[in-house]
């Protein structure tokens, strides 16, 4: 097992300097020196002394939350749950928006570690990018090795506690509902291809198609940003290319609402002429006309649970805790059998 002296030797610094950096001392050091020491911690798999870390971190009241965009209703709901638990625990929440820029995620992890945040919660989809995933995981492990706590929401592959929504199951439920109603001409408004959430939800839709003896042609899947504008543009593209469609499955509610607006602008009645299903069950899904059939995820509860996991005392004898969150279909007014030929 590596010792503090081993880390200091590997980094080319004194044990005292290595100790200050590892335990989060407020005494200033250069960023290059800090990086050398933390790289040595990661390479040697050094586990710091728990008592020293407690002394170093007992004043740390801030927790960092890294999201794609807190103005997105999905992340707003998750953040509401995160903040509720953090506030009850007397914590200051630092919210960092990455706008789906992987490099910003790496930068924010470094920034929050430099600010000695007690915990980091990453909320939102992972990326189909092995190099980025490995880089992020390495930074999170270094952060943990220096006493930080980590929890992720909606990701499969990172260190730390995890809250995993049933995205594949939700995709299956939305597909099964439309196929059971009798739809055979289904269009899909998917999120960006490089996000694991998009892949998971599409996987569920394809499973539903297979089980109902239907096909989901690639040409009837339109990829777009996970927002209202992306949903409207994707719906227009699908309808122009495939006027025979009788149902649209949008892989989040924001895109579904954009699609609903586009359908209304073209005089296409929902659900009489076109059924529409969303995903996530945002509060606005109950307020649009017609009300939106969707897949419900308990977003605020997911955020609250992730913060609870991140703030619990570290237990080196046990593996990180992984919680799976179920999805359920919520039937409202936007779905019906296809129109008679």
C-alpha positions as CSV (number, residue, x, y, z in Angstrom):
1,X,0.0,0.0,0.0
2,X,1.4,3.4,-1.0
3,X,2.4,5.9,1.7
4,X,2.5,9.7,1.8
5,X,6.2,9.5,1.4
6,X,5.8,7.4,-1.8
7,X,3.5,10.1,-3.2
8,X,5.9,12.8,-2.3
9,X,8.8,11.0,-3.9
10,X,6.8,10.3,-7.1
11,X,5.8,14.0,-7.3
12,X,9.2,15.3,-6.4
13,X,8.0,17.4,-3.4
14,X,8.4,17.2,0.4
15,X,6.0,15.1,2.4
16,X,4.7,18.2,4.1
17,X,3.8,19.8,0.7
18,X,2.2,16.6,-0.5
19,X,0.1,16.4,2.7
20,X,-1.1,20.0,2.4
21,X,-2.2,19.4,-1.2
22,X,-3.9,16.1,-0.5
23,X,-5.7,17.3,2.6
24,X,-6.9,20.5,1.0
25,X,-4.8,23.0,3.0
26,X,-5.6,26.7,2.3
27,X,-1.9,27.5,1.9
28,X,-1.3,28.4,-1.7
29,X,0.6,26.2,-4.1
30,X,1.1,26.5,-7.9
31,X,-1.4,24.6,-10.0
32,X,1.5,22.7,-11.7
33,X,2.6,21.4,-8.3
34,X,-0.9,20.5,-7.3
35,X,-1.4,18.5,-10.5
36,X,1.9,16.6,-10.0
37,X,0.9,15.5,-6.5
38,X,-2.7,14.6,-7.5
39,X,-1.3,12.6,-10.5
40,X,0.9,10.7,-8.1
41,X,-2.0,10.0,-5.9
42,X,-3.9,8.5,-8.8
43,X,-0.9,6.5,-10.1
44,X,-0.1,5.0,-6.7
45,X,-3.7,4.5,-5.7
46,X,-2.9,6.3,-2.4
47,X,-5.6,6.4,0.2
48,X,-5.2,9.4,2.5
49,X,-5.4,9.2,6.3
50,X,-9.1,9.6,7.2
51,X,-8.4,11.6,10.4
52,X,-6.2,14.1,8.6
53,X,-8.9,14.6,6.0
54,X,-11.6,15.1,8.6
55,X,-9.5,17.9,10.1
56,X,-8.9,19.4,6.7
57,X,-12.4,19.2,5.5
58,X,-14.5,20.0,8.6
59,X,-15.0,23.6,7.4
60,X,-16.1,22.7,3.9
61,X,-19.8,23.5,3.5
62,X,-20.1,23.9,-0.3
63,X,-21.2,21.2,-2.7
64,X,-20.9,21.3,-6.4
65,X,-23.6,20.3,-8.9
66,X,-22.6,19.9,-12.5
67,X,-25.6,19.9,-15.0
68,X,-25.9,20.4,-18.7
69,X,-28.3,23.4,-18.3
70,X,-30.2,24.3,-15.2
71,X,-32.7,26.3,-17.3
72,X,-33.8,23.0,-18.9
73,X,-36.9,21.8,-17.0
74,X,-35.4,18.3,-16.6
75,X,-32.3,19.7,-14.7
76,X,-34.4,22.3,-12.9
77,X,-36.5,19.6,-11.3
78,X,-33.4,17.5,-10.4
79,X,-31.7,20.6,-9.0
80,X,-34.7,21.4,-6.9
81,X,-34.4,18.0,-5.2
82,X,-30.6,18.3,-4.8
83,X,-31.0,21.8,-3.2
84,X,-33.7,20.7,-0.8
85,X,-31.4,18.1,0.8
86,X,-28.3,20.4,0.7
87,X,-30.1,23.3,2.3
88,X,-31.5,21.1,5.1
89,X,-27.9,20.0,5.7
90,X,-26.6,23.6,5.9
91,X,-24.7,23.4,2.6
92,X,-24.1,26.0,-0.1
93,X,-24.8,24.7,-3.6
94,X,-22.6,25.8,-6.4
95,X,-24.4,25.1,-9.8
96,X,-22.2,24.7,-12.9
97,X,-23.7,24.6,-16.4
98,X,-21.7,22.8,-19.0
99,X,-24.2,23.3,-21.9
100,X,-23.2,19.7,-23.0
101,X,-19.6,20.7,-23.5
102,X,-17.5,17.7,-22.2
103,X,-14.4,19.9,-21.7
104,X,-16.4,22.1,-19.4
105,X,-17.2,19.1,-17.2
106,X,-13.5,18.4,-16.8
107,X,-12.8,22.0,-16.0
108,X,-15.6,22.2,-13.4
109,X,-14.4,19.1,-11.6
110,X,-11.0,20.7,-11.3
111,X,-12.5,24.1,-10.2
112,X,-14.7,22.5,-7.5
113,X,-11.8,20.5,-6.2
114,X,-9.6,23.6,-6.1
115,X,-12.5,25.3,-4.1
116,X,-12.5,22.3,-1.7
117,X,-16.1,21.4,-2.3
118,X,-17.2,18.6,0.0
119,X,-19.0,16.8,-2.7
120,X,-19.6,16.8,-6.5
121,X,-22.8,15.6,-8.1
122,X,-22.9,15.2,-11.9
123,X,-26.4,15.2,-13.3
124,X,-27.3,14.2,-16.9
125,X,-26.4,11.9,-19.7
126,X,-23.0,10.4,-20.2
127,X,-21.2,10.6,-23.6
128,X,-20.2,8.0,-26.1
129,X,-16.6,9.1,-25.9
130,X,-14.2,6.7,-24.2
131,X,-11.3,9.1,-23.9
132,X,-13.5,11.8,-22.2
133,X,-15.1,9.2,-20.0
134,X,-11.7,7.9,-18.8
135,X,-10.4,11.4,-18.3
136,X,-13.4,12.4,-16.2
137,X,-13.3,9.2,-14.2
138,X,-9.6,9.8,-13.4
139,X,-10.3,13.3,-12.2
140,X,-13.1,12.1,-10.0
141,X,-10.9,9.4,-8.5
142,X,-8.3,11.9,-7.6
143,X,-10.9,14.1,-6.1
144,X,-12.2,11.2,-4.0
145,X,-8.7,10.3,-3.0
146,X,-8.3,13.7,-1.5
147,X,-11.5,13.3,0.5
148,X,-14.2,14.5,-1.9
149,X,-17.5,12.6,-2.3
150,X,-19.1,11.9,-5.7
151,X,-22.5,11.0,-6.9
152,X,-23.8,10.8,-10.5
153,X,-27.3,10.8,-11.9
154,X,-28.1,9.1,-15.2
155,X,-24.6,7.7,-15.9
156,X,-23.3,4.2,-15.8
157,X,-19.6,4.3,-16.0
158,X,-18.2,6.6,-13.3
159,X,-16.8,6.2,-9.8
160,X,-18.9,7.2,-6.9
161,X,-22.5,6.7,-5.9
162,X,-25.1,6.6,-8.7
163,X,-28.8,7.2,-9.2
164,X,-29.8,5.5,-12.5
165,X,-33.2,6.2,-14.1
166,X,-34.8,3.4,-16.1
167,X,-34.4,5.1,-19.5
168,X,-34.4,1.8,-21.4
169,X,-37.6,0.7,-19.7
170,X,-39.2,4.1,-20.3
171,X,-38.4,3.8,-24.0
172,X,-40.0,0.4,-24.0
173,X,-43.2,1.7,-22.3
174,X,-43.7,4.5,-24.7
175,X,-43.3,2.2,-27.7
176,X,-45.5,-0.5,-26.2
177,X,-48.2,2.0,-25.6
178,X,-48.3,3.3,-29.2
179,X,-48.0,-0.2,-30.7
180,X,-50.8,-1.5,-28.5
181,X,-53.0,1.3,-29.7
182,X,-52.5,0.0,-33.2
183,X,-49.9,2.4,-34.6
184,X,-47.6,0.9,-37.2
185,X,-46.2,4.2,-38.6
186,X,-44.1,5.6,-35.8
187,X,-41.7,8.5,-36.0
188,X,-39.1,9.2,-33.2
189,X,-37.7,12.5,-32.1
190,X,-34.4,11.5,-30.4
191,X,-31.8,13.5,-28.6
192,X,-28.2,14.0,-29.7
193,X,-26.6,10.8,-30.9
194,X,-23.5,11.1,-28.7
195,X,-25.5,11.0,-25.4
196,X,-26.0,7.7,-23.6
197,X,-29.5,8.7,-22.6
198,X,-30.6,8.9,-26.2
199,X,-29.2,5.4,-26.8
200,X,-30.8,3.9,-23.8
201,X,-34.3,5.3,-24.6
202,X,-34.0,4.2,-28.3
203,X,-33.0,0.8,-27.2
204,X,-36.2,0.4,-25.2
205,X,-38.3,1.7,-28.2
206,X,-36.7,-0.9,-30.5
207,X,-37.3,-3.7,-28.0
208,X,-41.0,-2.7,-27.9
209,X,-41.1,-2.7,-31.7
210,X,-39.6,-6.2,-31.9
211,X,-42.0,-7.6,-29.3
212,X,-45.0,-6.2,-31.1
213,X,-43.9,-7.5,-34.5
214,X,-43.1,-3.9,-35.8
215,X,-40.1,-2.2,-37.3
216,X,-38.6,1.1,-36.3
217,X,-36.7,2.2,-39.5
218,X,-33.6,4.4,-39.0
219,X,-35.0,6.8,-41.5
220,X,-38.0,7.5,-39.2
221,X,-35.7,8.6,-36.3
222,X,-34.8,12.3,-36.3
223,X,-32.0,13.4,-33.9
224,X,-32.1,16.9,-32.4
225,X,-31.2,18.9,-29.3
226,X,-33.1,18.0,-26.2
227,X,-35.2,21.2,-26.3
228,X,-38.4,22.7,-27.7
229,X,-36.8,24.1,-30.8
230,X,-35.1,20.8,-31.6
231,X,-38.4,19.0,-31.2
232,X,-40.2,21.3,-33.6
233,X,-37.5,21.1,-36.2
234,X,-37.3,17.3,-35.9
235,X,-41.1,17.0,-36.2
236,X,-41.1,19.1,-39.3
237,X,-38.4,16.9,-40.8
238,X,-40.3,13.7,-40.0
239,X,-43.6,14.9,-41.4
240,X,-42.1,16.3,-44.6
241,X,-40.3,13.0,-45.3
242,X,-42.9,10.6,-43.9
243,X,-46.5,12.0,-44.2
244,X,-47.9,8.5,-43.5
245,X,-46.9,8.8,-39.8
246,X,-49.7,8.4,-37.2
247,X,-47.6,8.7,-34.0
248,X,-44.5,10.5,-32.7
249,X,-42.5,9.4,-29.7
250,X,-40.3,12.3,-28.4
251,X,-37.5,11.3,-26.1
252,X,-38.2,14.2,-23.7
253,X,-41.1,16.4,-22.9
254,X,-39.5,19.6,-24.1
255,X,-39.1,18.1,-27.6
256,X,-42.6,16.8,-27.4
257,X,-44.0,20.3,-26.7
258,X,-42.0,21.6,-29.6
259,X,-43.5,18.9,-31.8
260,X,-47.0,19.7,-30.5
261,X,-46.6,23.4,-31.5
262,X,-45.4,22.3,-35.0
263,X,-48.4,20.0,-35.4
264,X,-50.8,22.7,-34.4
265,X,-49.2,25.2,-36.8
266,X,-49.9,22.6,-39.6
267,X,-53.4,22.0,-38.6
268,X,-52.7,18.4,-37.6
269,X,-55.0,17.5,-34.6
270,X,-53.6,15.6,-31.6
271,X,-54.6,12.9,-30.9
272,X,-57.3,12.6,-33.7
273,X,-54.7,12.6,-36.5
274,X,-51.4,12.2,-34.7
275,X,-50.6,10.6,-31.3
276,X,-47.7,12.1,-29.3
277,X,-45.8,10.7,-26.3
278,X,-43.1,12.5,-24.3
279,X,-40.6,11.4,-21.7
280,X,-39.8,12.7,-18.1
281,X,-43.2,14.1,-17.0
282,X,-42.2,17.7,-16.6
283,X,-44.8,19.9,-14.7
284,X,-45.7,21.6,-18.0
285,X,-46.9,18.2,-19.5
286,X,-50.1,18.6,-17.5
287,X,-50.7,22.2,-18.7
288,X,-50.5,21.9,-22.5
289,X,-53.5,21.2,-24.6
290,X,-54.0,18.3,-25.1
291,X,-52.3,17.2,-21.9
292,X,-49.2,15.1,-22.7
293,X,-49.0,11.3,-22.4
294,X,-45.5,10.8,-21.1
295,X,-43.1,8.6,-19.2
296,X,-42.7,9.7,-15.6
297,X,-39.3,9.8,-13.8
298,X,-39.3,11.2,-10.2
299,X,-36.8,13.9,-11.1
300,X,-36.8,15.9,-7.9
301,X,-36.6,12.6,-5.8
302,X,-33.6,11.5,-8.0
303,X,-31.8,14.8,-7.2
304,X,-32.6,14.5,-3.5
305,X,-31.4,10.9,-3.3
306,X,-28.1,11.7,-5.1
307,X,-27.4,14.6,-2.7
308,X,-28.2,12.3,0.3
309,X,-25.7,9.7,-1.0
310,X,-23.0,12.3,-1.7
311,X,-23.3,13.7,1.8
312,X,-23.3,10.5,3.7
313,X,-20.0,9.6,5.5
314,X,-17.5,7.7,3.4
315,X,-17.2,4.0,4.1
316,X,-14.1,2.5,2.5
317,X,-15.2,-1.0,3.4
318,X,-18.2,-0.9,1.1
319,X,-18.7,-0.3,-2.6
320,X,-20.4,2.9,-3.9
321,X,-24.2,2.6,-3.6
322,X,-26.2,2.3,-6.9
323,X,-29.9,3.1,-6.9
324,X,-32.1,2.3,-9.9
325,X,-35.2,4.5,-10.3
326,X,-38.2,3.1,-12.1
327,X,-40.2,4.7,-14.9
328,X,-43.9,4.6,-15.4
329,X,-46.3,5.5,-18.2
330,X,-48.7,8.4,-17.6
331,X,-51.7,8.3,-19.9
332,X,-53.2,11.7,-20.8
333,X,-55.0,13.2,-23.8
334,X,-52.3,13.2,-26.5
335,X,-52.6,9.5,-27.5
336,X,-55.4,7.5,-29.2
337,X,-55.7,4.8,-31.8
338,X,-54.6,5.8,-35.3
339,X,-57.2,7.3,-37.6
340,X,-59.3,5.0,-39.7
341,X,-57.9,4.6,-43.3
